Amino acid sequence: MFRSVFRCARRLWADDRGSIIATEYLALGSIVGLGTIAGLHAMREATNEELKEYGNSVHAIRQSYQVPTYKAANGVKPGSAASDVNPTMTCP
């Protein structure tokens, strides 16, 4: 019984069929894995930059409006204005 197990083990140890294909798959998998990691890192950095720019643009929004004074034949409608600009905030 042990002789047949040892004989089978020796045959498996000496068998090199398919080893080149396995090596190629390993190299291909490594290259794809590294490329995926690098691509995801670049996408993360680009997304962060876009979100920073969006946040800065939202922060700099100045919501204000102004209605001019209307004059008609029999009266005057005064205008109005509103703004939520922080007086200490300056924009470039």
LUMMARZA-853943 format. One record per residue: residue number from 1; x, y, z of N, C-alpha, C in turn. Coordinates in steps of 0.1 Angstrom, whole numbers, plus 5000, padded with zeros to 4 digits. Each point is the difference from the previous one (the first is absolute). Example, Ala and Ser with C-alpha at 12.3 -4.5 7.8 and 13.67 -1.06 7.14 Angstrom:
r num=1 n.u=5132 n.v=4943 n.w=5078 ca.u=4991 ca.v=5012 ca.w=5000 c.u=5009 c.v=5012 c.w=5000 .
r num=2 n.u=4996 n.v=5011 n.w=4993 ca.u=5009 ca.v=5011 ca.w=5000 c.u=4992 c.v=5011 c.w=5008 .
//
This chain:
r num=1 n.u=5008 n.v=4988 n.w=5000 ca.u=4992 ca.v=5012 ca.w=5000 c.u=5009 c.v=5013 c.w=5000 .
r num=2 n.u=5010 n.v=5000 n.w=5009 ca.u=5009 ca.v=5011 ca.w=5000 c.u=5008 c.v=5002 c.w=4987 .
r num=3 n.u=5003 n.v=4989 n.w=4994 ca.u=5007 ca.v=5001 ca.w=4987 c.u=4992 c.v=5007 c.w=4990 .
r num=4 n.u=4988 n.v=4997 n.w=4999 ca.u=4991 ca.v=5006 ca.w=4990 c.u=4999 c.v=5015 c.w=5003 .
r num=5 n.u=4999 n.v=5004 n.w=5013 ca.u=4999 ca.v=5014 ca.w=5003 c.u=5013 c.v=5007 c.w=4997 .
r num=6 n.u=5011 n.v=4994 n.w=5003 ca.u=5013 ca.v=5006 ca.w=4997 c.u=5002 c.v=5001 c.w=4985 .
r num=7 n.u=4996 n.v=4990 n.w=4993 ca.u=5001 ca.v=5000 ca.w=4985 c.u=4992 c.v=5011 c.w=4994 .
r num=8 n.u=4987 n.v=5002 n.w=5005 ca.u=4992 ca.v=5011 ca.w=4996 c.u=5005 c.v=5013 c.w=5003 .
r num=9 n.u=5006 n.v=5002 n.w=5012 ca.u=5006 ca.v=5012 ca.w=5004 c.u=5012 c.v=5004 c.w=4991 .
r num=10 n.u=5008 n.v=4989 n.w=4997 ca.u=5012 ca.v=5003 ca.w=4991 c.u=4995 c.v=5004 c.w=4986 .
r num=11 n.u=4990 n.v=4994 n.w=4995 ca.u=4995 ca.v=5004 ca.w=4987 c.u=4994 c.v=5014 c.w=5000 .
r num=12 n.u=4993 n.v=5004 n.w=5011 ca.u=4995 ca.v=5013 ca.w=5000 c.u=5011 c.v=5010 c.w=5002 .
r num=13 n.u=5011 n.v=4997 n.w=5007 ca.u=5011 ca.v=5009 ca.w=5002 c.u=5008 c.v=5002 c.w=4987 .
r num=14 n.u=5001 n.v=4989 n.w=4992 ca.u=5007 ca.v=5001 ca.w=4987 c.u=4991 c.v=5006 c.w=4989 .
r num=15 n.u=4987 n.v=5001 n.w=5002 ca.u=4991 ca.v=5005 ca.w=4989 c.u=5001 c.v=5015 c.w=5000 .
r num=16 n.u=5004 n.v=5005 n.w=4988 ca.u=5001 ca.v=5015 ca.w=4999 c.u=4990 c.v=5005 c.w=4989 .
r num=17 n.u=4991 n.v=4993 n.w=4996 ca.u=4990 ca.v=5004 ca.w=4990 c.u=4991 c.v=5011 c.w=5007 .
r num=18 n.u=4998 n.v=5011 n.w=4993 ca.u=4992 ca.v=5011 ca.w=5004 c.u=5007 c.v=5010 c.w=5009 .
r num=19 n.u=5013 n.v=4998 n.w=5003 ca.u=5006 ca.v=5009 ca.w=5009 c.u=5003 c.v=5013 c.w=4993 .
r num=20 n.u=5002 n.v=5000 n.w=4987 ca.u=5002 ca.v=5013 ca.w=4993 c.u=4988 c.v=5008 c.w=4999 .
r num=21 n.u=4988 n.v=4993 n.w=4998 ca.u=4988 ca.v=5008 ca.w=5000 c.u=4997 c.v=5006 c.w=5014 .
r num=22 n.u=5002 n.v=4992 n.w=5010 ca.u=4998 ca.v=5005 ca.w=5014 c.u=5009 c.v=5012 c.w=5002 .
r num=23 n.u=5012 n.v=5000 n.w=4996 ca.u=5009 ca.v=5011 ca.w=5002 c.u=4995 c.v=5013 c.w=4992 .
r num=24 n.u=4995 n.v=4997 n.w=4988 ca.u=4995 ca.v=5011 ca.w=4992 c.u=4988 c.v=5006 c.w=5007 .
r num=25 n.u=4991 n.v=4992 n.w=5005 ca.u=4988 ca.v=5005 ca.w=5007 c.u=5004 c.v=5008 c.w=5012 .
r num=26 n.u=5010 n.v=4995 n.w=5007 ca.u=5005 ca.v=5007 ca.w=5012 c.u=5005 c.v=5014 c.w=4997 .
r num=27 n.u=5008 n.v=5001 n.w=4989 ca.u=5006 ca.v=5013 ca.w=4996 c.u=4989 c.v=5009 c.w=4995 .
r num=28 n.u=4990 n.v=4995 n.w=4992 ca.u=4989 ca.v=5008 ca.w=4995 c.u=4992 c.v=5005 c.w=5012 .
r num=29 n.u=4997 n.v=4991 n.w=5010 ca.u=4992 ca.v=5004 ca.w=5011 c.u=5007 c.v=5011 c.w=5008 .
r num=30 n.u=5013 n.v=4999 n.w=5001 ca.u=5008 ca.v=5010 ca.w=5008 c.u=4999 c.v=5014 c.w=4992 .
r num=31 n.u=5002 n.v=5000 n.w=4987 ca.u=5000 ca.v=5012 ca.w=4993 c.u=4986 c.v=5006 c.w=5000 .
r num=32 n.u=4989 n.v=4992 n.w=4999 ca.u=4987 ca.v=5005 ca.w=5001 c.u=4997 c.v=5006 c.w=5014 .
r num=33 n.u=5004 n.v=4993 n.w=5010 ca.u=4998 ca.v=5005 ca.w=5014 c.u=5007 c.v=5013 c.w=5002 .
r num=34 n.u=5012 n.v=5001 n.w=4996 ca.u=5008 ca.v=5013 ca.w=5002 c.u=4993 c.v=5011 c.w=4992 .
r num=35 n.u=4996 n.v=4997 n.w=4988 ca.u=4994 ca.v=5010 ca.w=4992 c.u=4987 c.v=5005 c.w=5006 .
r num=36 n.u=4992 n.v=4991 n.w=5005 ca.u=4987 ca.v=5003 ca.w=5007 c.u=5003 c.v=5009 c.w=5012 .
r num=37 n.u=5010 n.v=4997 n.w=5008 ca.u=5003 ca.v=5008 ca.w=5012 c.u=5004 c.v=5014 c.w=4996 .
r num=38 n.u=5008 n.v=5001 n.w=4990 ca.u=5005 ca.v=5013 ca.w=4995 c.u=4988 c.v=5008 c.w=4994 .
r num=39 n.u=4992 n.v=4993 n.w=4992 ca.u=4988 ca.v=5007 ca.w=4995 c.u=4990 c.v=5005 c.w=5010 .
r num=40 n.u=4998 n.v=4992 n.w=5010 ca.u=4991 ca.v=5004 ca.w=5011 c.u=5006 c.v=5012 c.w=5008 .
r num=41 n.u=5013 n.v=4999 n.w=5002 ca.u=5006 ca.v=5011 ca.w=5007 c.u=4999 c.v=5013 c.w=4992 .
r num=42 n.u=5002 n.v=5000 n.w=4987 ca.u=4999 ca.v=5012 ca.w=4992 c.u=4985 c.v=5005 c.w=5000 .
r num=43 n.u=4991 n.v=4991 n.w=4999 ca.u=4986 ca.v=5004 ca.w=5000 c.u=4996 c.v=5006 c.w=5014 .
r num=44 n.u=5005 n.v=4995 n.w=5011 ca.u=4997 ca.v=5005 ca.w=5013 c.u=5006 c.v=5015 c.w=5001 .
r num=45 n.u=5012 n.v=5002 n.w=4995 ca.u=5006 ca.v=5013 ca.w=5001 c.u=4992 c.v=5010 c.w=4991 .
r num=46 n.u=4996 n.v=4996 n.w=4988 ca.u=4993 ca.v=5009 ca.w=4992 c.u=4986 c.v=5003 c.w=5006 .
r num=47 n.u=4993 n.v=4990 n.w=5006 ca.u=4987 ca.v=5003 ca.w=5006 c.u=5002 c.v=5009 c.w=5012 .
r num=48 n.u=5010 n.v=4998 n.w=5008 ca.u=5002 ca.v=5009 ca.w=5011 c.u=5003 c.v=5015 c.w=4995 .
r num=49 n.u=5007 n.v=5001 n.w=4990 ca.u=5003 ca.v=5014 ca.w=4995 c.u=4987 c.v=5006 c.w=4995 .
r num=50 n.u=4992 n.v=4993 n.w=4992 ca.u=4987 ca.v=5005 ca.w=4995 c.u=4991 c.v=5004 c.w=5012 .
r num=51 n.u=4999 n.v=4992 n.w=5010 ca.u=4992 ca.v=5003 ca.w=5011 c.u=5005 c.v=5012 c.w=5008 .
r num=52 n.u=5013 n.v=5002 n.w=5001 ca.u=5006 ca.v=5012 ca.w=5006 c.u=4996 c.v=5012 c.w=4992 .
r num=53 n.u=5001 n.v=5000 n.w=4987 ca.u=4996 ca.v=5011 ca.w=4992 c.u=4985 c.v=5003 c.w=5001 .
r num=54 n.u=4992 n.v=4990 n.w=5000 ca.u=4986 ca.v=5002 ca.w=5002 c.u=4997 c.v=5006 c.w=5013 .
r num=55 n.u=5006 n.v=4995 n.w=5011 ca.u=4998 ca.v=5006 ca.w=5013 c.u=5004 c.v=5015 c.w=5001 .
r num=56 n.u=5011 n.v=5003 n.w=4994 ca.u=5005 ca.v=5014 ca.w=5000 c.u=4990 c.v=5009 c.w=4992 .
r num=57 n.u=4995 n.v=4995 n.w=4989 ca.u=4990 ca.v=5008 ca.w=4992 c.u=4987 c.v=5002 c.w=5007 .
r num=58 n.u=4996 n.v=4990 n.w=5008 ca.u=4987 ca.v=5001 ca.w=5007 c.u=5003 c.v=5010 c.w=5012 .
r num=59 n.u=5012 n.v=4999 n.w=5006 ca.u=5003 ca.v=5009 ca.w=5011 c.u=5000 c.v=5015 c.w=4995 .
r num=60 n.u=5004 n.v=5002 n.w=4988 ca.u=5001 ca.v=5014 ca.w=4995 c.u=4988 c.v=5005 c.w=4994 .
r num=61 n.u=4989 n.v=4993 n.w=5000 ca.u=4987 ca.v=5005 ca.w=4994 c.u=4995 c.v=5012 c.w=5008 .
r num=62 n.u=4997 n.v=5010 n.w=4993 ca.u=4994 ca.v=5012 ca.w=5006 c.u=4986 c.v=5001 c.w=4995 .
r num=63 n.u=4991 n.v=4998 n.w=5009 ca.u=4985 ca.v=5000 ca.w=4996 c.u=4995 c.v=5014 c.w=5003 .
r num=64 n.u=4997 n.v=5007 n.w=4990 ca.u=4995 ca.v=5014 ca.w=5002 c.u=4990 c.v=5003 c.w=4989 .
r num=65 n.u=4991 n.v=5009 n.w=5002 ca.u=4991 ca.v=5004 ca.w=4990 c.u=4997 c.v=5015 c.w=5002 .
r num=66 n.u=4995 n.v=5006 n.w=4990 ca.u=4997 ca.v=5014 ca.w=5001 c.u=4988 c.v=5003 c.w=4990 .
r num=67 n.u=4990 n.v=5007 n.w=5005 ca.u=4988 ca.v=5004 ca.w=4992 c.u=5001 c.v=5015 c.w=4999 .
r num=68 n.u=5000 n.v=5005 n.w=4988 ca.u=5001 ca.v=5014 ca.w=4998 c.u=4987 c.v=5007 c.w=5004 .
r num=69 n.u=5001 n.v=5013 n.w=5002 ca.u=4988 ca.v=5008 ca.w=5003 c.u=4992 c.v=5002 c.w=4988 .
r num=70 n.u=4986 n.v=4998 n.w=5001 ca.u=4991 ca.v=5002 ca.w=4989 c.u=4993 c.v=5013 c.w=5002 .
r num=71 n.u=4999 n.v=5008 n.w=4990 ca.u=4993 ca.v=5013 ca.w=5000 c.u=4989 c.v=4998 c.w=4989 .
r num=72 n.u=4988 n.v=5003 n.w=5005 ca.u=4988 ca.v=5000 ca.w=4990 c.u=4994 c.v=5014 c.w=5001 .
r num=73 n.u=4989 n.v=5001 n.w=4993 ca.u=4994 ca.v=5013 ca.w=4999 c.u=4995 c.v=5005 c.w=5013 .
r num=74 n.u=4994 n.v=4992 n.w=5009 ca.u=4994 ca.v=5004 ca.w=5012 c.u=5008 c.v=4996 c.w=5013 .
r num=75 n.u=5012 n.v=4995 n.w=4998 ca.u=5007 ca.v=4996 ca.w=5013 c.u=5013 c.v=4994 c.w=4997 .
r num=76 n.u=5007 n.v=4996 n.w=5011 ca.u=5013 ca.v=4995 ca.w=4999 c.u=5001 c.v=4987 c.w=5009 .
r num=77 n.u=5005 n.v=4990 n.w=4994 ca.u=5002 ca.v=4988 ca.w=5008 c.u=5015 c.v=4999 c.w=5003 .
r num=78 n.u=5004 n.v=5001 n.w=5013 ca.u=5014 ca.v=5000 ca.w=5003 c.u=5006 c.v=4986 c.w=4997 .
r num=79 n.u=5012 n.v=5000 n.w=4997 ca.u=5008 ca.v=4988 ca.w=4997 c.u=5004 c.v=4993 c.w=5013 .
r num=80 n.u=5006 n.v=4989 n.w=4999 ca.u=5005 ca.v=4993 ca.w=5011 c.u=5013 c.v=4992 c.w=4996 .
r num=81 n.u=5008 n.v=4996 n.w=5010 ca.u=5012 ca.v=4992 ca.w=4998 c.u=5002 c.v=4991 c.w=5012 .
r num=82 n.u=5006 n.v=4989 n.w=4997 ca.u=5004 ca.v=4991 ca.w=5011 c.u=5013 c.v=4993 c.w=4997 .
r num=83 n.u=5008 n.v=4997 n.w=5010 ca.u=5012 ca.v=4994 ca.w=4997 c.u=5004 c.v=4992 c.w=5013 .
r num=84 n.u=5007 n.v=4989 n.w=4998 ca.u=5005 ca.v=4992 ca.w=5011 c.u=5015 c.v=4999 c.w=5000 .
r num=85 n.u=5006 n.v=5011 n.w=4995 ca.u=5015 ca.v=5000 ca.w=4999 c.u=5006 c.v=5003 c.w=5013 .
r num=86 n.u=5009 n.v=4992 n.w=5004 ca.u=5008 ca.v=5003 ca.w=5012 c.u=5009 c.v=5012 c.w=4998 .
r num=87 n.u=4998 n.v=5011 n.w=5007 ca.u=5008 ca.v=5012 ca.w=4997 c.u=5015 c.v=4998 c.w=5002 .
r num=88 n.u=5005 n.v=4990 n.w=5007 ca.u=5014 ca.v=4998 ca.w=5002 c.u=5005 c.v=4991 c.w=4989 .
r num=89 n.u=4992 n.v=4993 n.w=4993 ca.u=5004 ca.v=4991 ca.w=4989 c.u=5004 c.v=5007 c.w=4988 .
r num=90 n.u=5011 n.v=4997 n.w=4994 ca.u=5005 ca.v=5006 ca.w=4988 c.u=5002 c.v=4990 c.w=4990 .
r num=91 n.u=4996 n.v=5003 n.w=4988 ca.u=5002 ca.v=4990 ca.w=4989 c.u=5012 c.v=5005 c.w=4991 .
r num=92 n.u=5007 n.v=4991 n.w=4994 ca.u=5011 ca.v=5005 ca.w=4992 c.u=4996 c.v=5006 c.w=4987 .
//
